[in-house]
């Protein structure tokens, strides 16, 4: 492509952006983020092929606010020049977004659904995203990452408590990951484990199954009488030990998969809690939620005042199947509000989550979490 041909689209790009510019500036002004304007302008310029800027000048916050506020059509055109391969991937997502919009329009003509209507309105004006609401923008902030000189590990302060991360993670990884956690657990997020009328209570014994970094347990550690952390990924174990060191007398780490069988690597909740009290179970285990429930039937029958919050989006029909299992055990169930669209990650990450079904086919939308109670 000649240099003249390569640049012939730029007037169209600038026109497209200027048409939305007032809305973009209004967002920044409304959210008191005027100080981001300069770095956002730098980021936009850096996407143009003839500009070579130092990307270290641009914070992750600025980059994310750009992504969530600048019209997607503008972003897409910029990537056409900067990275043709990425442009193809984004264009594929844009085509999928249009298919989902068309599908939802047809479905809503048959039967109105307020939550699906909200997703449709979001997708009409935004790029395809896992969470189809504007709540994620308010969670995007610069996060201070601290260094613990004693153990040479990094942490953030979560509700004034130290949340540690694997020692090989750098500050950028930690900031992005922690922002993602806060988005997931925002009050308006479909992925939120608790609700105003459904939460850990004082002196509860908690099973955090699929603990990962431990933010759910850390949020509730001062309420709980006992916490069992089930985490099988080795990369998290050292960080969890540091995070919960102040409460080590009441926090146990179990380095096993939770399933419906007992063997060297796996354990059932029925077996583990055979002689223990449990009040609250949080389960987020990358597609193995059905096996967890099948291995906890005795527990669900015998334990009183039991609450379960369980992810319902890893398999396309999880919301229906898991809900049925819980109701058959006498639980009252409710879905978290809203829907998710499970967008496939990179090929490298797909190999790490073999139980997750990333197929994108009608009805496209998935429920986030089921909250179940049994008195």
TANOR-V307437 format. One record per residue. N is the residue number from 1. PHI is phi in radians with two decimals (* if undefined). Layout:
N;PHI
N;PHI
This chain:
1;*
2;-1.21
3;-1.10
4;-1.15
5;-1.12
6;-1.09
7;-1.74
8;-1.17
9;-1.45
10;-1.06
11;-0.99
12;-1.08
13;-1.09
14;-1.12
15;-1.11
16;-1.05
17;-1.19
18;-1.09
19;-1.13
20;-1.89
21;-1.13
22;-1.09
23;-1.13
24;-1.09
25;-1.16
26;-1.07
27;-1.06
28;-1.12
29;-1.16
30;-1.07
31;-1.67
32;0.95
33;-2.08
34;-1.02
35;-1.16
36;-1.48
37;-0.98
38;-1.08
39;-1.23
40;-1.19
41;-1.09
42;-1.08
43;-1.15
44;-1.04
45;-1.11
46;-1.14
47;-1.35
48;-1.39
49;-1.11
50;-1.54
51;-1.79
52;-2.10
53;-1.98
54;-1.36
55;-1.17
56;-1.18
57;-1.26
58;-1.88
59;-1.32
60;-1.09
61;-1.04
62;-1.05
63;-1.11
64;-1.23
65;-1.13
66;-1.02
67;-1.10
68;-1.59
69;-2.12
70;-1.28
71;-0.89
72;-1.12
73;-1.04
74;-1.19
75;-1.02
76;-1.09
77;-1.11
78;-1.12
79;-1.20
80;-0.99
81;-1.57
82;-1.30
83;-2.63
84;-1.00
85;-1.17
86;-1.15
87;-1.01
88;-1.08
89;-1.13
90;-1.16
91;-1.12
92;-1.10
93;-1.14
94;-1.14
95;-1.10
96;-1.13
97;-0.98
98;-1.14
99;-1.13
100;-1.13
101;-1.02
102;-1.10
103;-1.09
104;-1.12
105;-1.05
106;-1.16
107;-1.16
108;-1.29
109;-1.23
110;-1.37
111;-2.67
112;-1.33
113;-2.52
114;-1.05
115;-1.18
116;-1.22
117;-1.08
118;-1.14
119;-1.08
120;-1.04
121;-1.10
122;-1.14
123;-1.19
124;-1.16
125;-2.16
126;-2.37
127;-1.21
128;-1.04
129;-2.57
130;-1.10
131;-1.83
132;-1.78
133;-2.79
134;-1.46
135;-1.07
136;-1.12
137;-1.09
138;-1.23
139;-1.56
140;-1.44
141;-2.52
142;-1.23
143;-2.00
144;-1.35
145;-1.85
146;-1.81
147;-1.93
148;-1.55
149;-1.12
150;-1.18
151;-1.97
152;1.04
153;-2.15
154;-1.66
155;-2.63
156;-2.03
157;-1.66
158;-1.91
159;0.91
160;1.14
161;-2.14
162;-1.30
163;-1.99
164;-1.55
165;-2.28
166;-0.91
167;-1.14
168;-1.46
169;-1.36
170;-1.62
171;-1.06
172;-1.11
173;-1.01
174;-1.15
175;-1.07
176;-1.13
177;-1.14
178;-1.15
179;-1.01
180;-1.07
181;-1.08
182;-1.19
183;-1.12
184;-1.02
185;-1.78
186;-1.09
187;-1.04
188;-1.73
189;-1.46
190;-1.13
191;-1.59
192;-1.19
193;-1.30
194;-1.90
195;-2.49
196;-1.00
197;-1.83
198;-2.60
199;-2.82
200;-1.14
201;-1.91
202;-0.98
203;1.22
204;-1.20
205;-1.67
206;-2.00
207;-1.93
208;-1.77
209;-1.72
210;1.50
211;-1.16
212;0.96
213;-1.30
214;1.67
215;-1.13
216;-1.13
217;-1.14
218;-1.14
219;-1.03
220;-1.89
221;-1.09
222;-1.36
223;-1.36
224;-1.29
225;-1.52
226;-2.73
227;-2.30
228;-1.94
229;-1.74
230;-1.74
231;-2.52
232;-1.76
233;-1.43
234;-1.08
235;-1.07
236;-1.62
237;-1.08
238;-1.09
239;-1.10
240;-1.12
241;-1.05
242;-1.25
243;-1.04
244;-1.75
245;-0.98
246;-1.14
247;-2.14
248;-1.09
249;-1.28
250;-2.14
251;-2.10
252;-2.03
253;-1.85
254;-1.98
255;-1.59
256;-2.39
257;-1.30
258;-1.79
259;-2.61
260;-1.88
261;-2.34
262;-2.00
263;-2.69
264;-1.07
265;-1.81
266;-2.06
267;-2.53
268;-1.65
269;-1.18
270;-1.02
271;-1.22
272;-1.14
273;-1.75
274;-0.97
275;-2.16
276;-2.23
277;-1.54
278;-2.49
279;-2.03
280;-2.45
281;-2.06
282;-1.93
283;-2.24
284;-2.49
285;-2.23
286;0.93
287;1.80
288;-1.80
289;-1.11
290;-1.12
291;-1.09
292;-1.03
293;-1.17
294;-1.15
295;-1.59
296;-2.29
297;-1.15
298;-1.14
299;-1.02
300;-1.19
301;-1.45
302;-1.66
303;-1.30
304;-1.69
305;0.92
306;-1.67
307;-2.11
308;-2.28
309;-2.06
310;-2.41
311;-1.17
312;-2.26
313;-2.19
314;-1.24
315;-2.04
316;-1.01
317;-1.86
318;-0.99
319;-1.01
320;-1.33
321;-1.18
322;-1.15
323;-1.08
324;-1.14
325;-1.03
326;-1.17
327;-1.17
328;-1.13
329;-1.58
330;1.57
331;-1.50
332;-1.54
333;-2.16
334;-2.64
335;-1.46
336;-1.13
337;-1.35
338;1.50
339;-2.31
340;-2.16
341;-2.08
342;-1.46
343;-1.42
344;-1.07
345;-1.41
346;-1.17
347;-1.01
348;-1.05
349;-1.31
350;-1.03
351;-1.20
352;-1.54
353;-2.26
354;-1.16
355;-1.49
356;-1.49
357;-1.66
358;-1.69
359;-1.09
360;-1.91
361;-2.49
362;-0.89
363;-1.55
364;1.23
365;-1.45
366;-2.24
367;-1.23
368;-1.50
369;-2.45
370;-1.86
371;-1.94
372;-2.16
373;-2.27
374;-2.59
375;-1.57
